[in-house]
Amino acid sequence: MEKNQFIQAFRGEDAHRMAKLYEFLERNQWPGAAEVTDEFYPPPVIQKVLLMKDYPMIQALGEPYFERRALAAGEVDDAPLAILEILNKDKRIALGHGDYLGALMSLGLAREKFGDVFLREDRAFVVVFAAHAGYFSQELHQVGRCSVETTVLSYEEALSLLQPEMTEKEAVISSLRLDVVVAEIARISRSKALELLQRGQVLLNYQEAREKAKDVREGDTLTIRGKGKFKIGKILGTTQKGNLRISYAKFE
C-alpha cells in the first residue's frame, strides 16, 4: 500500500502519526518480524489496521475492552506492557479521570505514550509501556493537590484489577435506531439525544456517530459524553404494543 493511500484511510487522525505507523507496518510485514509500536492507538485505527491484508503479521496488544491499544509484529519477547498503580494518599480529596490524565501528561510525554486509565476507589491503574513505567514511577509524585504513591505492576499481575464493572439493565424501545437507543439508555428526551448526536458527543464502537437513523446492533458499544459507556445486549422479545425489549450493560 502506498503511504499517501494509507494516510488517507485515517482521515481525522494526525497525518504525521499515521505516516509513522505506516513505516512501522512496512518494516514488519514479513515473517520473523518482532517489534512493538511506541504509541497507543484508538479503536478505529486498530480495527482498520487489523483488517488490512498487507500486514498479516500485526496483532493488537491489550484487552478487547481497552479503548487504546498498541500494535505488535510477530512474537514479541518479554512483556511490552505494564500497569502503573497510582495511590491517592490524601483520602479527603477524590480524584477524577481528568486529574490523573493531566498529571501524567504534565510529565512531558504525549497522550499517545500511555493507554487507558482505570479508576478504582482511592487509586488509578494506567496501562503503560514497560519501557516507560520506571520514568512514570520516578517522576509522578502529585496529582492535582494530592500526594500520590506509584508502583509498577506486571501486566499479568494487575490485569484482574482492570476488569470493567458492568451493571446489567433492560430497556423497552420502539426501534433500534441510534437516536431512540441513546434517548432510552441515557434517560433523556429524543430531542436531547438528537442534540448530542449533532454535537458529535455520541460514539458508536468508538467512532463518532451523527446518523440518527443508523441501527444499533447486538454487541455494539455506545459512549455518550456525560452519560457513560454502554454495551448493547440481546433483543429479549417484544411487548404487546410491538416495542422491543433489549438488554444492555453500563460500564461503572
Secondary structure by P-SEA (a helix, b strand, c coil): ccaaaaaaacccccaaaaaaaaaaaaacccccbbbbbcccccaaaaaaaaaccccccccccccccccbbbbbccccccccbbbbbbbcccccccccaaaaaaaaaacccccccccbbbbcccbbbbbbcccaaaaaaacccccccccbbbbbbccccccccccbbbbbbccccccccaaaaaaacccccaaaaaaaaaaccccccccccccccccccccbbbbcccbbbbbbbccccccccbbbbbbbcccc
